[in-house]
Amino acid sequence: MDDDGYLAPRWLIGGNAQTIWPALFGKRFDGTVPTFRRERWDTPDGDFIDVDWQVSPSARDATTDRPLLVLFHGLEGSSGSHYAQAFAHWARANGWDFAVPHFRGCSGELNRAPRAYHSGDFEEIGWVLQRIRAGRGGRIAAVGVSLGGNALLRWAEEAGESAARIADAVCAVSSPIDLAAGGRAIGTGFNRQVYTRMFLRTMKPKALAKLAQHPGLFDRERLLAARTLYDFDNVFTAPLHGFRDTDDYWSRGSAKPHLHRIRIPALVLNARNDPFVPAASLPLQRDVGPSVTLWQPRHGGHVGFPGGRWPGHVLTLPERVMGWIQAAI
């Protein structure tokens, strides 16, 4: 097991500080703000997803033979998230194309189908990656952040040997690969008061809009009464996506029990002070196969991994992750 040698700045102490400060104030890019063009893809079930492609520095650089980094965002994330902009900056500076497929309902427009997205959504991941691969000849690497990382690992696990025909390497960053452990952690104490409230502040209105779109889809009063992600998933996420309840969803959706099935280079990066992901729930080397590398540094928070002098930046994360991916492929 490798901790990758990451050390947090001395002026930013603790998992919560290393989570919140980078997301709000960390420098995400040098110079030019990442810009995107959007493609809308119709899905096989009559819905759509939006994919944001970083605009190349010049038209002559646009080619399907350039290496491509695909980033799957976290819960309620988007191409505007701090980590997405940091990876976009790295891609632009290093000659990679960059794309952010949005999970349904996360691109700023309500999707059409009576569903949303979830942590074990490996079928959606597979469909997106297969469509991307069909149009490109160069290397493809995929990075999933938090929820998106668990779903990405679930795809790699389910795909087995066939994953190598689609992607060259994958990485999960700060992913709650034991969903029950992560759910318990975010549902108590400080986490419940701060992070859970933050997520439910956007998730509940989206769910209510979905109910208006599809009357009778779930119990409105139960959703309004939800105070934790466990409660929300019991009313909304689990039943809408074919799970019996939250416990069934968290059990079947977790990537940790299946890491030994992955057959392409895979990096699983989790800080041991991540407030969302208890260190005791992280996998050991005996839990994974030879294709999986574990990085579990002592510091970093949840999708933080800040660097530099005050006020700091979040460019260390893509540098470390992409350095590993380039070596792996």
Summary of the structure (lengths in Angstrom):
residues: 329
radius of gyration: 18.7
end to end distance: 19.9
largest distance: 54.6
contacts: 1166
relative contact order: 0.19
helix: 43%
strand: 14%
